[in-house]
Amino acid sequence: MQKSILILGACGQIGTELTYVLRKKHGANTVIASDIREGNESLMNSGPFELLDATDYNALEEVIAYYEISEVYLMAAMLSATAEKFPMRAWNLNMNSLFNVLNLAKEKKIDKIFWPSSIAVFGPNTPVDDTPQNTIMEPSTVYGISKQSGERWCNYYHQKFGVDVRSIRYPGLISYKTMPGGGTTDYAVEIYHKALSSQTYTCFLKKDTKLPMMFMDDAIRATLMLMESHPNSIKIRSSYNLAGMSFCPAEIAESIKREIPGFTIDYKPDFRQEIADSWPNSIDDSMARMHWGWQSEFDLERTTREMLYNLKENKQ
Ligand SMILES: NC(=O)c1ccc[n+]([C@@H]2O[C@H](COP(=O)([O-])OP(=O)(O)OC[C@H]3O[C@@H](n4cnc5c(N)ncnc54)[C@H](O)[C@@H]3O)[C@@H](O)[C@H]2O)c1
């Protein structure tokens, strides 16, 4: 029987692209996109869509039964910068949506879950360079606390109830199809838009703040690789470290200048600087490489070329 897939939070930065790729792979009608709001026109026209609140267990259960869903990708969440403004709302959304899908799997109503964690699980006491899979994790943000707790619950549901839940600690994601949703690494998307529209950008982080980042195509490929791996090869049921590239605002600006020589950048750090300062510079993803064959493809230069080319194309 053809499996059906449900994406919660499908209209966001990752959900949109994940929906396109899964629909291309499995057929449009077997991939149900859902969110509390409508997405962009091309997403809405690409296949079935349900207005669905991931924190509403009964509504979720109904949609899962109706479409005979076997796999859920839970992309609904409140991201790091926004979560600092609305701590309890972030906690409730990030945790209750996760409990809902974990409990549906425990009840055998779905077979497999993807739930993303983040580099925000690390904190100011974590070693910052080549941050290992297992290390000190004392997150100092609301978002990071919710992701770290989520990881423990995923591992617990796997150990106690055999739930097949799989997870990646995504770095900051760079993409051109949708705008980012309120994270600390959003500058690395905004900068390309501004480079094309006004040749100048004011960055909300300091010039030398190095963070782990990844181009969206790599992130989606990693997600599918993990979800398609044999269960026995997935030896980490909290969440896998994953690395693409690492750079600071001055370095991304340099790479843009190579394509747009007149581009200029200045720096006005805001509250997001403190969040960024608590996160690693770079990530050791050797476990993902060893267990399910992960390898990244996009470095900063290739990302810059892809971003500028596609943003220009989309404007025409
Ligand atoms: N984008 C990144 O750089 C990044 C990095 C690390 C981890 N992540 C994680 O990946 C996941 C997706 O991130 P994103 O960047 O696509 O986020 P986003 O903010 O762009 O999208 C989240 C989507 O969830 C929807 N949503 C909000 N509340 C909802 C609810 N109650 N029910 C259903 N949908 C709801 C929003 O409308 C939005 O479309 C999140 O768990 C996020 O923490 C993202």
The ligand as an ORCA input file, in Angstrom:
! r2SCAN-3c Opt
* xyz 0 1
  N      15.018     27.344      9.543
  C      16.062     27.067     10.285
  O      17.144     27.650     10.097
  C      15.971     25.994     11.350
  C      17.141     25.624     12.029
  C      17.057     24.661     13.022
  C      15.852     24.025     13.285
  N      14.728     24.398     12.608
  C      13.478     23.719     12.954
  O      12.808     23.257     11.786
  C      11.394     23.349     11.942
  C      10.789     24.177     10.819
  O      11.416     25.440     10.824
  P      11.089     26.578      9.752
  O      12.311     27.387      9.612
  O      10.456     25.987      8.562
  O      10.039     27.431     10.590
  P       8.974     28.509     10.033
  O       8.707     29.440     11.168
  O       9.419     29.051      8.739
  O       7.697     27.591      9.786
  C       6.929     27.058     10.827
  C       5.505     26.878     10.309
  O       4.727     26.344     11.372
  C       3.456     26.954     11.308
  N       2.797     26.841     12.602
  C       2.916     27.640     13.686
  N       2.122     27.213     14.668
  C       1.461     26.130     14.202
  C       0.500     25.235     14.737
  N       0.031     25.397     15.986
  N       0.058     24.223     13.974
  C       0.501     24.055     12.700
  N       1.406     24.863     12.123
  C       1.890     25.881     12.871
  C       3.719     28.373     10.881
  O       2.553     28.973     10.340
  C       4.843     28.189      9.883
  O       4.344     28.071      8.572
  C      11.175     23.937     13.357
  O      11.015     22.901     14.278
  C      12.464     24.653     13.610
  O      12.710     24.750     14.993
  C      14.760     25.374     11.649
*
